[in-house]
Structure formats: C-alpha cells, structure tokens
C-alpha cells in the first residue's frame, strides 16, 4: 500500500505547484489544496483586414428602362462606401456599361473629369460615383454585362487599354457587380463574345494566380425564374429574370464551409437598396463579421472584446444572455450593467465553431480578442482531503 500512496502524492505534486509534505514513511494523513485543474483557457486574437488591395468593377445597364435604377444606386451609394472611406483600404472602383456596341463603352471605364476610377485619393468619391453610375438610358437594349466585364479586365483593344490602364491589379481582390433589369445577352448566338457561361466562370476563377486572393461576382437583377415588379410607379416597372447571372454568382469564388461562394444576388425591384449596398460593401471590402475559433469553447464562457485602431475598447454582449427576441435597448442595458463605454452583441455558432457579430463590423486594423474555456477542460475545482496507509 505504501508504494501506491506515495505514487498518488507524487502525481499530485507533479500536477501543481502546491506543496504537499509527507512527515514519515509510516501512516500519514492531512489536508491540502487540490491541484489547479481549472478548465484551460484560450484567447484567439484576430486582426481585421489590414490595407488590402481591392478592385471593384460595376457593370451598369444603360438601356431605356434604367434611369430610375441608376439614380437609386447613386442615392444609396454611401451605404457601400462606408466600408472604404478612411479605412486604409487601397481600393479601385470603376464603372462601365452593358453596352458593348461600337458607340458604347464596350468595357471601357466611364471617366468623370480627370477621374477614370475612384481611389482613396478622390476627394468626394460618392459624388464622383454618382456621376459615373448615371450613364443615361440611351444605351443598347442588347445588354451584355459579361462581355463588358471581360473586356474591361482583359483590355484587348486600344480604347479599353487607354481608359482602364492601372485599374486592374494582379495582387488585388476582384469583385464584379452587375446592375440590370434584363437577362445577359452575352451568350446569345451572334453576340460576338465567344464564351459560354462555364467558360466565363472558369476565366474569373482562374484570374488570380494566388488562390487566397478573393474573387466574386454579384448581381442586382430580376429574380429567377419569374422576374419581379417594382412598386416605384415610374418608367421602370419591373425586371425580367436575371439569367444567367444567378448561375455566375453561384459559380465564382472559393466556397465556404457551407458550400457557398462569396457573390450575392439581389432583386432589383427592392424598394430600399441601403441594406443590399451595405452587404456588397462588406463583401468587397473583405471586412468580417464572423471569426472562426481555433478550439472548441465551453458555451457561456466566451467573452469578446474589440480594440479599435484609435485604442477604444468595445465590449461584446453574448446574445445567449439577452431576452428573446432582443432589441438595441436590451444591448444598451446589458452594456450599462457591464460598465462598458460601448458594446455590441455576439453570437456563438456551434455548427461552424465561430463567433458572429450580427450588427457590428470592427474597423480595419482592429484587434478582435475572443477568450473562452476549452470544452475538453471542464472539471471540478473544489479543495479536497486525502489520507493514506503505508501498510
């Protein structure tokens, strides 16, 4: 029995820094502190994207029915730009039309004044984009967005080379966004494009030599298969089904854990474009609301803190601790109880082992610190008594 008792003491001594004393080799008894077997903690620190290069090409329908939608895009564009202004992101934002005829832009960027595309150096990017986007409604009714995008990026002819020089960068992420109320005629017989839909998708997916450089294709168009009707009451009163844009959106870009590509498809008949432009801005800027954990946490032990580039500390409130459903007042009350200056809510998603911030996007270069107890480390942490017999 003596060997087993001494072995037990030895194991306990190795498991912690507590001092356990054996008075002699005979009978012994006493009390001591249980070794510190508290669940191990982990802190994941993620830096929000830091000054990436991003090229964004808007391909906007300039046919006869699009004047109202061009105006709506220009009016709501601040919701897109909020993710770029004063962000430190190195962005190029260009505009071309769906008109690929000889008199149209045919993939050349539309310039305004001395600006061929928008960069962080442009003084009033929202106003400049508004002028670029409102292309008028006298363009070809044979809309060819895919062909225009291809020619804008590949720049095969002098017109495009002169207008687009410097816009596309090999090391920048690439995001194409189409705005139209008609199907894409690029793939019809006699269009002159010369590519099929799978070939266009393959071209985009293989455009970057580095698989880690994001590429996406998004569309604001008529829902498939039936199109849509607008409630605006103006000259524009609906849209045909946006084929094959939905197929291209689903085929371009790296798939995530759920099998989805990063592009997004929105109905052009939506009355309010604020949210869809926010989503497109978030996608193109590469800023994240979801952060994957390196270990599996014990639910209820997760804390999230964001430190912004200017040193401000913003505390996270676990949605699981809020009433259901909750609103901003509930978040504000929990924040006040926490004694924090500012707060946001977060949600743990077990299926993805990630933290999602439903309504807050940390600014570029912010530090997101996520602390939690490891699920595998749960144990009882109470003190204990021991006794032994040397016989």
Buried (B, 14 or more C-beta within 10 A) or exposed (E): EBEEBBEEBEEBBEEBEEEBEBEEEEEBEEEBEBBEEEBEBBEBEBEBBEEBBBBBBBBBBBBBBBBBBBBBBBBBBBBBBBBBEEBBBBBBBBBBBBBBEEEBBBBBBBBBEEBBBBBBEBEEBBEBBBBBBBBEBEBBEBBBBBBBBBBBBBBEEEBBEEBBEEBBEEEBBBBBBBBBBBBBBBBEEEBEBEBEBEEBBBBBBEBBEEEEBBBBBBBBBBBBEEBBEBEBEEEBBBBBBBBBBBBBBBBBBBEEEEEEBBBBBBBBBBEEBEEBBBBBBBBBBBBBBEBBBEBEBBEEBBBBBBBBBEEEEBBBBBBEEBEEEBEEEBBEBBBEEEEBEEBBBBBBEEEBBBBBBEEBBBBBBBBBBBBBBBEEBBEEEEEEEBEBEBE
